[in-house]
Each structure stands twice: as C-alpha cells, then as structure tokens.
C-alpha cells in the first residue's frame, strides 16, 4: 500500500531477469554492463540496460528483498521524491562507476571491462537513509554480547549482495557515495537531479493504477502480527512514529524558549476538527485569526504528493512559518 514504485521495481526487473535466464539466454548480451563497449563504441544504451536488469538470479533475489525492505522510504517521502532519489543515485553512481574503474586501473593496473549488471547502485545508495533515519530496535542477543536488531537482516542481505561478485564492491562503493551526495544538504544535488512534476503526473496517471494496492482494512491493522517478523515491523513503525512526535515536542520547546511557541490549537482548527460536522458552523474570531504568511508552492506540492490536501498543506505551512519538516510531522500525527 502507498508504494507503487517499489512494487514496480520489485516485479518488473525480477520478471525480466527470470525470463532472460530461463527462456531468452541469447538476449542476455544486450543487458551486460560492458564498460569497454560504452567507452570505445559509445553504446550509451548499455548504461540503461546494464544498470537496470540483473543477469544473476542471486543478485535479483537479494536486490528484490532489499527493495521490499526499503519501501518505507516511498511511504515516507512520497513516490516523486523517492523516484528522484533513485534517479539521482542512479546517475551519480554511473559516473562514480567509471571513475572508480579508471582509478583502479591507474593505481593497481587492473583493467575492468565489465561490471555486474542490475539496479544495484541505487539499492546500495538506499542504505544511507536507512542507516541514518530508521530507528534501531533490539530484538534479541547472541551469546549475551551481540545484539540482533530489526535492521540486522537488511545488513546481512546487503553483505550477501556485496560478496556475490568479484567487482561488485565498485557498485557498492559508488552507490554509497552517491547516496551520501544526494542526501547531503550542502551539495544541493537533490535540487538538480529530480523528477519533474509533469513527468510524475504522467506516471501517476498511467502506471500508478497498475501497481497500486488497496488500503488495508481496519481489521487487518488491528492487533499484533501473526509472525515475529511482522511484529518487529510493527514495533519499528511504532517507534518511528514516536520519534516524529518527539521531534514535534522538541520543536515546541525550542519555540517556547525563543518566545515564539506555536499554538497548534489556534493555528490548526480545520485539521483538528476535520471530522466534526458541527465545525462548519463555527467561525473563528478576528483575534484567533493568524496573520497571513506567504507559502512556497514547491513545499505545498511536496505535501500534496504525500497525500495531504492543498488546504491542509497551506494551513500547516503557514503555521510552521514554511518549515516543511514541522508541517509534515504535524500532518502525519493528525
């Protein structure tokens, strides 16, 4: 639910990889990540084919499991921002692949003509936000000293993928560096390498209905999970929500110390009473009306991409003085 891009990356490349391995082996040469052909013969199309489809089923299996675990970022960021991250990481990691190959040849004298194919660079890049933003929850201990957390399995899958090929460390290193560069607020790469809004709208109209899922019913979400893995996932999501609430509380304390504490009851009456039918008859007094604040349309568009209405997005941004993080945290909790 709410992760159509992750589902498409999970199903389409895996299906093509299985078909190439079992039925159409003579077409595998078109999906090889051949650096020599790219540099010498200017076959740029090999970048798209070779860096999208895995030719090794083990790599396909591991990368699919990682994409399934990383779907939480699409739910958190929205499909457009998540696709912008994957696009930026894909382009940056392609550049770093070529640089690392040249550096390896210059320092060690090793000539690398081809690399493992697949959507591996962006997958390794997703480990950067996974390490920095996903909370760590301990679930067990081994020998009384080694902790097993909700993130251990994902790191094990990444290690398995890292050791599946001889030169896959180049893809892993370029992916991690590209993830750091895209996440960095200093380099501002996310403002340059992003999916335009009109492209996002086209894909939302055409492909999203195919890969979207129905929202789970209330009966499914109530109660504990049937397996230990589901219970761990629920515990991780609960802790993630608690961290968001603590960030809002910390922001309130900072505003109070600075003498400018946000009065949510005063500034967010439409959001708090959105389900109250009698609220339409209620009119705020002139004393309770906040002064108008100019709102960035780009930030409004980002909040609308996450599923919020335009009115709620405008109200939240005006109340938070155009602070996108504070507005997002409040909307998520209300």
C-alpha angles and dihedrals in degrees: 000000000000093000107093094147092053090049092051091049089048097050110029102049091040092052092048091047092052092048092049091049098045108027113011105040093145089065094056092092089070091059098047115120094233110175094183092058090048095051101035103032097028092234093164091166087073088070090062096042098036095046097047110044123053118221093194115073092209090058089046092053095047095044091048091053090048092050088050090054092044093055087098089078093059089052091048100041101028126245096279096051091043092051090047090055091050092046093048093046091047093053095042093046090051089057093045090049091061092044094050092048091052092046091050091051093047097048104032101021092236115145113211114193099172140018133203110283127231144076090299104126096062090042091057089043090060089065088074097065089034091059096042104039110026112088119239115235120186113224103169146352130231118213089348094282110060114074123213112206137180088265097052096088092052092052090048090053090049090050090049090051091047093055097045096090141028098241100025089107087075090058091045094050094045090047094051092047092048090049091052091048093049093046093047114104090202098063094044091211091148090066093057104036102050138122111258116242094241091055090049090051092051092052092044090055097044112027105021094070089054097052101029121107133211116262112260115257123247091253091061095049096048119092134009124317120266094235135042092247092055091048090052090050091050091049091050093050090048091052090047090055091048090053090052091051091049090052090054091049091049090050090051092052091049091050090048092052090050091049094246105095114167114242101215093183089057100040101039107044094131091053097046093046100036091120095043110103092196092057092082089070092052117093121194115235123243090252092058095047111106119226113264115264128196110246126206111241090210091060091045089053091051092053091047089053088058090059102264122131121251093246093053091045092052092047093048094048093047091050094047094045092246093309101150095194095052092045092049093048092050094047091049091054095045 
